[in-house]
Amino acid sequence: MNKFIALFCLVMVLISCSGDGELFHNPDASETGIDFKNVLTPREDLNILDYLYFYNGGGTAIGDINGDGLPDIYLAGNQVKNKLYLNKGNLEFEDITEQAGVAGNSSWNTGAIMGDVNGDGLLDIYVCAVVGIKGFSGYNELFINNGDNTFTESAARYGLDFDSYSSSAAFLDYDLDGDLDLYLLNHAVHTEESYGRANLRYKRNYETGDKLLRNDGESFTDVSEEAGIFGGIIGYGLGVAVSDFNQDGYPDIYVGNDFHEDDYYYLNNGDGTFTESLKKFFGHTTRFSMGNDVADVNHDGWPDLISLDMLPEEEEILKTSEGDDNVQTQRMRIDRFGYHYQFSRNMLQLNRPGSFYAETALQSGIAASDWSWSALFADYDQDGEQDLFISNGIPKRPNDLDYIRFVSSEEIRSKINNTRLVDQDALEMMPSGAVHNYYFRGKGASFENLSETMLRKDTLVSGATAYADLDLDGDLDLVTNNLNREASLYINQTNNKANYLKIKFNYPGPNKFGIGTKVFSYHKGLLQYKELYPVRGFQASSEPIIHFGYGQTDVVDSLKIVWPDGTFQVVKNAKVNQTLKLSPENTLKFDYASLLPQQGNRFKQVTDNLGIDYEHVEDNYVDFNRQKLIPYQISDRGPAVASGDLNGDGKDDLYFGGSKYHSAQIYLQTDTAFVSSSYPELVRDSVIEEISAVIEDFNSDGKKDLFLGTGGGDFFGQSTRLLDRLFIQGESGFNQAQVPEYFEHAAVIKPHDIDGDGDLDLFVGNYTRTNDFGAIPPSYLLRNEGGVFQIVDNLSLQKLGLVTDAYWADLDNDQKEELIVVGEWMAPRFFKNDKGSLTEVELLEQEISGLWQAVIPNDIDGDGDLDLILGNWGNNNKFRASQSNPLKMYYGDFDSNGSTETIIAIPKDGKYYPLESLEGLSQQIVSLRKKFTTFRSMAGKSVEEILDKKTLKEASLFQVSELRSGILMNNEGKFSFTPFGQELQVAPITSFVSYDFDQDGKEEVLAGGNYFGVKPYHGRFGSFSGAMIAGENDVILGHEMGMDFSQKAVRHLHIIHMNDQPYILVTFNNGKAEVYQWLN
Amino acid sequence: MRNFSVLVLILWMVSCNVKQEPIEVSAEELHSAVDRVTNIMVHDIFSPPVASRIYAYPNIAAYEIMALNNEGYNSLSGQVRDLSPIPKPEAEKAINYSLAALIAHMDVSRRLIFTEEMIEVFRDSLYGVWEGQNSKEFNESKEYGLRVAEHIASWMDKDNYKQTRTMPKFTVDTDNPGRWQPTPPAYMDGIEPHWNKIRPFVIDSADQFKPVPPPPFSMEEGSDFYKEVKEVYDISNEITEKGDTSEEIEIAQFWDCNPYVSVTRGHLMFATKKITPGAHWIGITKIACRKTNSSFDDALYAYTKASIAMADAFISCWDEKYRSNLIRPETLINEHFNDNWKPILQTPPFPEYTSGHSVVSGAAATTLTNIFGDNFAFDDDTELRYGLPVRSFNSFNEAADEAAISRMYGGIHYRTAVEVGVKQGRDLGKFVLENLNMTKETIVATK
């Protein structure tokens, strides 16, 4: 019996051991000979408490050190000796550390990289070390390759023997003088208990500061200061990526810094200096930046960047881990201390020449891979698309909330007080963070998480990772350096299932490997682009080759090789499945300008803005302080803008609504410019927030009047500041006139003569009520009787929804205009006008509730009827919605205290989880703290389990089944929804204008968007640069046509005319209005 | 298994029937119940103002039962705001008043804290003992104690606490240089900005003891305010130089009483948790009770009076904190003198003026002096559990003065906040004494 069980267990163990992933096979150390194990031995005086990067692991460097064509593997250990394994072929390796003399002498090694420092064509090894804390001794070591499988440690000779806190380093030829320089990445140990100001980065510090080291032949010179490289006490450098990000021929550098310090984006000026330009090109970055990698994922020839962070994927881990800052802390870090926006999740930054990077990790599906160290893009399955491998894990999760709040104190209190040390017992109580590594299959900028099938499910803590074709079968294998376990080999099983090309360079001069060489590959109209920078990922360098996958394509149409010296050559019709060895031949000067987008600008900002000097200023009001659980703010939807001839001179003037403490502004049009003009009677109350404005002649006296819709989260209840207002223009100026009294937040006011009596009636679409988000405010139809407005009774308008936009348009060609209303947590609604009374009609073929922000009619498909262009929330955020699994919002008084709250629940694997953590929820619903006395007790629980069913049943339920913007196509009066492509889903689309910009007789739609009124949990939605939409698939983005709205929250787009010349007026929330003109 | 439990039950019933002795509840049991609440509060992490409320209501519940049966003490109904007389026990029931009081104490406590399990374990073990000692007396007293607890709870529920939970978070004013800013390392939101809306027990309103305003904000050298900031910085440097064993640092640490000191080491975070200022004075009350061999009833009286005064003290102090909304020394010293400076104590997450510990210490010392007399010397071992030494004092007032000045040594308060704060507490304490008539004249005379 017992024998039987033992046998059974053995079988089970064997089965689970051989549970290989479909793409990668993990051979055993006993087969390969790679027995390196980075064993960490914590001591009383050396553990995660004493050294913050105790768990960061060692380095991995791969390259052919003996010229036999087989890549060899070097692994660096923290406390154990480093090892060098010679590749003998057939995935058998020989430990030649002793003979080679590369075991190292430092107490604590970190990153390891290979590069040819002395230009003899042999790969040397540079090993970083942390020296000077906790008694760590030694220095960064440089093992110069003697060419006979032995090395000579020569760091001092080359001036690279730093005894500081090094994480890693990268070789690059930043000054294009033909030899390899070195960027040394150091890390801080400065207390992050207080942030300190961002300008601490300007004060150089030897131990912690990064360094740029110029290769002067015999030795390296520290040129950090003159080159403009920061070297401060707050640089927690963990990631470094070298790439010619702006494609000007000079390599640039991206440095990922952990904690509150910003990442650095060094653009190479080409004169030996760099300009750090992060805030100019990145809307936000990772917060706890770890490793990073660069590759062109979307086939546009421009390098894109991933930077890793530590957002957990699993619900249970997510809800027990310390989350993002709250809004106020974030503001303080940015406004007071001078840092940039940072959020704790992976960031995929898509390169957009001349503009901000578009950050799409949430949309792309790679935002959460837990405690992540190394990212390596490569075409692992050789289908022509970049895939992504992420190594991760941490032995102990130090940010576990239960540990922080409840466990740690009891266990370590006395220890801390007495000795300032934590003992092993206390550390043991932290939960393990050994999460499986991740594999994502790429398709352009979209990625699919295939970790479960493609990799063996592991419990490894994997750090530094490098790729190489270890078995010379053409596909890329991986090596991870693990904590306390043997290093792992991931042998790629693609083999001959798909085609590849490997390229090696033989470049003249000291940079023999051709570091910095670029390859543009074209096959079947598809561009793939790679640069040779072997240092990538985290504390590692990969085999110095270029690798492409081609699927079933046999011949590559052309390869354009751009050498570091700025010359290029083309290889035509290269056969796949071989290793090309290329040297410069018949080269020509490469024109980098040819890489810039070809279509050229269509618009240009008018230099004097036509005299319009309006800036909307949003007050610092934080909606989340009052309604802690609302999904987004409601107080930041201004300003109101209207154009119309206010002074009766035949020229349209402009009204810009006020915001709290900032009065409305009126610009009158003259022959040459708009001029700010004073209308004291209109701007008496400077506290009102105006959201919508209409300039029309309401009392039919030939003079234009003004109707103003107000809102603003700062005002609530029956505040007179929430009353809409009407100003009738008489002989002596404007006089305030009566309007019906209602206190909802206005969203949109659309005039239309509904009763055919010749004057304009109004649809007033209301958005919400302050302090009661989720309550449906009545919207109104106001009938105009000689300039006096009366509410028309209409039950469906009373329950319309959280209205954001509306339009009157004739959708069925009956010469009468229908009212189209869109809003949040609702589907678009349609009303037919029957002699002044509105009747709802159902025109949708499918229910599509969304977070609709804007609507405009346009015959987009040119079939003669009007389609509707709809702006929605987009899918680049943490909301999730589909027809079968809609996003949910419960609205009710969950804590029975007389005020309402909302709870957002997102679908995940068939269950619904609250978006907020226990911490967040219990700020509003304190009773949850009694129900869930630990974070773990609520983590992983569905919203039904957390709030009892009865409460949920009594609550109102709102749903959203579609988050994407798109088109409602008019099919003979019935409307069906077609979403736009991904590039239009990166942020909310909030405003449209329809106009025949190209004078082809058909109107195009210009779209603007972006929104920032969300908690740091979501990040910032700033990546939409605007778009010209001429057809379902005919879209040009703003930054490609000279009108870039990136990182600005567009609220309105208007066409205004001056001297018969049309212009586009763009109004932003919390920003300066801009005027654009066409270029012919 | 089932048989076994039946057997146990029978045995237990038999044993119950055998000895039906009267249940004795001593002052020590009351001390343990109060200690229990203190420990749960440390675990659950309640802020100082909330903690003061958690002490007051259970004490009052127990006191009201005790006062029914002890001619020396008067009921608080009609004396503390909105408290109506507790229900009387049915005449035929044999109520053990101390027992009922203790049961009410535990039940009201249970409602106030988060982790109920921690009190249930304690309660159930006592229940088991009492059930064994005298089932009838226990059950009748329990029924009554719980009824009173319910009465107190419905009064307690109307003190606006629930409503203040969902009132707006404190909005930081980043534009005004004199206004409070969140402080390192956790940069927590300002806690309990609406505590002045909690119904007070004895004082007329939250602003009845509104202190004089702090010196006007100015970082101009030589201004009164500047001098105060500089003084905190100088004192801190001076005593840091003297080293960890200096008297001032020992004083600062002894009175830290911060329920949640968050510690960050890289990605590693943890908290060291301690009792609140209110809890420290509850601890001193226990020491005084033990030293005077106070009976259950007398100890309950002391706890109740002290906790009422302290609860009102927090309401008064918090009212001022969010009125003056004054910036902490740490923020200014980092900004103007030394960006690496850290206070000896971690700055707690709320505005500076006045010092909460000073106000509450003033109020508590005044009350305890009234109960136990002036020049009451005691050895304060309250913080032993938290790794701090014993300190000896000649009087409650001496302790209060030391607690107040400790905040300056700790680098978290200016002098004015401390001096005005302790006076604010004493004035408030006096008012509470004058307006609470808890003891019959004769008893007061003997105290």
Interface residues (C-beta under 8 A of the other chain):
Chain A: I48 L49 D50 Y51 L52 Y53 T191 E192 E193 S194 Y195 G196 R197 L200 F288 E322 D325 N326 Q328 T329 R331 M332 D335 R336 P398 N399 Y403 I404 R405 F406 S408 S409 I412 R413 S414 I416 N417 N418 V422 N620 Y621 V622 F624 N625 R626 K628 D895 N897 G898 S899 E901 Q923 Q924 V926 R929 K930 T933
Chain B: V42 H43 D44 I45 F114 T115 E116 E117 K162 Q163 R165 T166 P168 K169 F170 T171 V172 T174 D175 Q181 P182 P184 P185 Y187 D189 S262 V263 T264 R265 G266 H267 L268 M269 F270 A271 T272 K273 N334 D339 N340 K342 Y386 G387
